[in-house]
Amino acid sequence: METKIDRQIEILRIAVLTLSIICLIVFVLSLTSCKKENVVSTCYKVLRTSRDLYTMTMQSAAYLYKQGKINDKQKKEIIYYGNIFYDDYLAAVNTLEDYKQGKVTKEDLISMMSNLLDHQGKFLKAYESTGNELPKDIIILATQIQKLVFDLQKAEGGKK
């Protein structure tokens, strides 16, 4: 025969179990939100640094051209790959906004950031093909972008 105390203990057990489940759900949701914020934050850093890299590289190439250290053909090649890189940058900005609105997946976003990194390499190779060294500031920015994108890829499961 169930006593009043047994019934109250059972109600208390159910309440504790329900509260525990609710706390677990809130915790898991906060982790998911945190991960999304980390991805967004990292992508913003990639984009900001990419913008700076593009500007500095183009300014440096313009300076070299004025000094006669690169010719018209080399200038055109740098501009060509710079435009591809910049177009990818703009597409990555749009993809990040779409991700924040839930229109694209995290995989799509990371893929776009990887594509940006790939075209960064082609852009900088065009600069280096002139026989001129990349300024140290540009190398530092390129390294930062590479590390950030690799961190995104690693967080996605080791895709590189």
C-alpha positions as CSV (number, residue, x, y, z in Angstrom):
1,M,0.0,0.0,0.0
2,E,1.3,3.3,-1.1
3,T,1.6,5.9,1.6
4,K,1.3,9.6,1.3
5,I,5.1,10.0,1.8
6,D,5.9,7.4,-0.9
7,R,3.7,9.3,-3.3
8,Q,5.4,12.6,-2.4
9,I,8.8,11.0,-2.9
10,E,7.7,9.7,-6.3
11,I,6.5,13.2,-7.3
12,L,9.7,14.7,-6.1
13,R,11.8,12.1,-8.1
14,I,9.8,12.9,-11.3
15,A,10.3,16.7,-10.7
16,V,14.1,16.3,-10.2
17,L,14.3,14.1,-13.3
18,T,12.3,16.6,-15.3
19,L,14.5,19.5,-14.1
20,S,17.6,17.5,-14.9
21,I,16.4,16.9,-18.4
22,I,15.5,20.6,-18.9
23,C,19.0,21.6,-17.6
24,L,20.6,19.2,-20.0
25,I,18.7,20.5,-23.0
26,V,19.6,24.1,-22.1
27,F,23.2,23.1,-21.7
28,V,23.3,21.3,-25.1
29,L,21.6,24.3,-26.8
30,S,24.1,26.7,-25.2
31,L,27.0,24.6,-26.5
32,T,25.5,24.5,-30.0
33,S,25.0,28.3,-29.9
34,C,28.5,28.8,-28.7
35,K,29.9,26.7,-31.5
36,K,28.0,28.7,-34.1
37,E,29.2,31.9,-32.5
38,N,32.8,30.6,-32.6
39,V,32.4,29.7,-36.3
40,V,30.9,33.2,-37.0
41,S,33.6,34.9,-35.0
42,T,36.4,33.0,-36.8
43,C,34.9,33.7,-40.2
44,Y,34.7,37.4,-39.4
45,K,38.4,37.3,-38.6
46,V,39.2,35.5,-41.9
47,L,37.2,38.1,-43.8
48,R,38.7,41.1,-42.0
49,T,42.2,39.8,-42.5
50,S,41.5,38.9,-46.1
51,R,40.3,42.4,-46.8
52,D,43.5,43.8,-45.3
53,L,45.7,41.3,-47.2
54,Y,44.0,42.3,-50.5
55,T,44.5,46.0,-49.9
56,M,48.1,45.7,-48.8
57,T,49.0,43.4,-51.6
58,M,47.5,45.6,-54.3
59,Q,49.1,48.7,-52.8
60,S,52.4,47.0,-52.7
61,A,52.1,45.9,-56.3
62,A,51.1,49.4,-57.3
63,Y,54.2,50.8,-55.6
64,L,56.4,48.2,-57.3
65,Y,54.9,49.1,-60.7
66,K,55.5,52.8,-60.2
67,Q,59.2,51.9,-59.4
68,G,59.4,49.9,-62.5
69,K,60.0,46.6,-60.6
70,I,57.0,44.9,-62.3
71,N,56.0,45.2,-65.9
72,D,52.5,45.6,-67.5
73,K,52.0,41.8,-67.9
74,Q,52.9,41.1,-64.3
75,K,50.7,43.9,-63.1
76,K,47.7,42.5,-65.1
77,E,48.3,39.0,-63.7
78,I,48.3,40.4,-60.1
79,I,45.1,42.3,-60.9
80,Y,43.5,39.3,-62.5
81,Y,44.2,37.0,-59.4
82,G,43.4,39.9,-57.1
83,N,40.0,40.3,-58.6
84,I,39.3,36.6,-58.3
85,F,40.4,36.7,-54.6
86,Y,38.3,39.8,-54.0
87,D,35.2,38.3,-55.7
88,D,35.6,35.2,-53.4
89,Y,35.9,37.6,-50.5
90,L,32.6,39.2,-51.4
91,A,31.0,35.8,-51.9
92,A,32.3,34.7,-48.5
93,V,30.8,37.8,-46.9
94,N,27.4,36.9,-48.4
95,T,27.8,33.2,-47.4
96,L,28.5,34.2,-43.8
97,E,25.3,36.4,-43.7
98,D,23.3,33.5,-45.2
99,Y,24.8,31.1,-42.6
100,K,23.8,33.5,-39.8
101,Q,20.2,33.5,-41.2
102,G,20.2,29.7,-41.5
103,K,20.1,29.7,-45.3
104,V,23.3,27.7,-45.7
105,T,25.1,25.0,-43.7
106,K,28.3,25.3,-41.7
107,E,29.9,23.0,-44.3
108,D,28.9,25.4,-47.1
109,L,30.4,28.3,-45.1
110,I,33.7,26.4,-44.4
111,S,33.9,25.4,-48.0
112,M,33.6,29.0,-49.0
113,M,36.4,30.0,-46.6
114,S,38.6,27.2,-48.0
115,N,37.9,28.5,-51.5
116,L,39.0,32.0,-50.4
117,L,42.2,30.5,-48.9
118,D,42.9,28.7,-52.2
119,H,42.5,31.9,-54.2
120,Q,44.6,33.8,-51.7
121,G,47.5,31.4,-52.5
122,K,47.1,32.0,-56.3
123,F,46.9,35.8,-55.7
124,L,50.1,35.8,-53.7
125,K,51.9,33.5,-56.1
126,A,51.1,36.0,-58.9
127,Y,52.8,38.7,-56.8
128,E,55.8,36.4,-56.1
129,S,56.1,35.4,-59.7
130,T,57.3,39.0,-60.4
131,G,60.6,38.1,-58.6
132,N,59.7,40.4,-55.7
133,E,59.4,39.2,-52.2
134,L,56.1,39.5,-50.3
135,P,56.4,42.2,-47.6
136,K,56.5,40.6,-44.1
137,D,53.2,42.2,-43.1
138,I,51.5,40.4,-46.0
139,I,53.1,37.1,-45.1
140,I,51.8,37.5,-41.5
141,L,48.3,38.2,-42.7
142,A,48.4,35.2,-45.1
143,T,49.6,33.0,-42.3
144,Q,46.8,34.2,-40.0
145,I,44.2,33.5,-42.6
146,Q,45.6,30.0,-43.3
147,K,45.6,29.2,-39.5
148,L,42.0,30.4,-39.1
149,V,40.7,28.5,-42.1
150,F,42.6,25.3,-41.0
151,D,41.0,25.7,-37.5
152,L,37.6,25.9,-39.1
153,Q,38.3,22.8,-41.2
154,K,39.6,20.9,-38.1
155,A,36.5,21.8,-36.1
156,E,34.5,20.5,-39.0
157,G,36.1,17.1,-38.7
158,G,39.6,17.3,-40.1
159,K,38.6,18.3,-43.6
160,K,41.5,20.2,-45.4
